[in-house]
Amino acid sequence: MKPLRSTPGYCLVLVCLAAGGFGLTGPAARAQEQLDVGVRSTVVDKPFGRVKSSLQAAKPHGKIYGIVLVKQVKSQDKLVKPVDESAILQLLSTELNTHGYTLVAPGADPEIVLTVYYGRGFLSNPYQVDGGRTETNALSSSVTSSGGQTLGAPSIAITGIPTQLFKEKGNGYEAKLQKAGFEKLYIRVAAWAYPSKPKERARQLWNTTMVVDDPDHRDLNGVMEKMLKAGVAYFDRDITEPEVDVYEALPEGHVNVGAPEVVPAKKP
C-alpha cells in the first residue's frame, strides 16, 4: 500500500479509538478498569443485644434454598435498559451453588427462601449516624410459600434531609458518607425461614444489598454478575463496617481499526 498524501480536494479521515482514554496512568486508569461494588449486609435473626464480633458471630442459617421472587422496585427515573430477571435468577443460583448453598430438590422443603429486589434510587445512608429523617417506601408485593404462608416484602428506605450534624468518624468518613448518599443501582437479596406451618409468621434471617454508582449511564444488565459475585461472600454475615467496597475487574474494551480510507471532500 502506498503512503497516503494530502492533496487538494481530498481529506484524509482517520479515526483512532482507545478504550479508557489517552495518557491515563496510576489510580485514574485503575479506577476505569474496576467496578466499585458497595456491599451492605446484616443478620436480622440473632439474639437481642448481640455484639458484632467474630467471637460472638451468629450461627449460620440453612443453605438449602429456593428463590421465590425476583422483582424490580419502581422509581421515578427509569433504568437505562429493562433488566433480564431470568439472568439475575441464573447468576444468583450460580454464585450460591459455588459458595456452599444447594438448590432445593423438587418436592422437598427448603431451609431458606430468597427474595430479590433490584432497581435504582437513593437508599438509606449507612454512614448517617444522626438518625436523619427518612421516609420508608414499603414494597407492596408479597410472596406465598407452598404452605400458604405470605412472606412480607422488605422495605427500601429513602433518605431525607438530615436534621442534625454528622459525627466525626475519622479520616475519609465524610467522603464515604457523601459517596453513599448518591443515587445507586442496587440488588437486594433477603433470606427468610421457610414456614413449617401454614399460618406461621414469616421471619427474615438476613439481607445483603449490593450497590454501584451512576444509574443514569450504567446498565444493570452489564454489572449484575459482578455485583452478585461481590455480595455472595457476605450472605448471612454481619459486617462491622457500614459498607464494604469490593472492586471487581471490568471487561477490557478494544476497538479494531481497519485500513485508512481517503474520502473525497465535499464540494463548496
Buried (B, 14 or more C-beta within 10 A) or exposed (E): EEEEEEEEEEEEEEEEEEEBEEEBEEEEEEEEBBBBBBBBBBBBBBEEEEEBEEEEEBEEBBBBBBBBBBBBBEBEEEBBEEBEBEEBBEBBBBBBEEEEBEEBEEEEBBBBBBBBBBBBBBBBBBBBBEEBEBEEBEBEEEBEBBEEBEBBBBEBBBBEEBEEEBEEEEEEBEEBBEBBBEBBBBBBBBBBBBBEEEEBEBBBBBBBBBBBBEBEEBBBBEBBBBBBBBBBBBBBBBBEEBBBEBBBEBEEEEEEEEEEEBEEEEEE
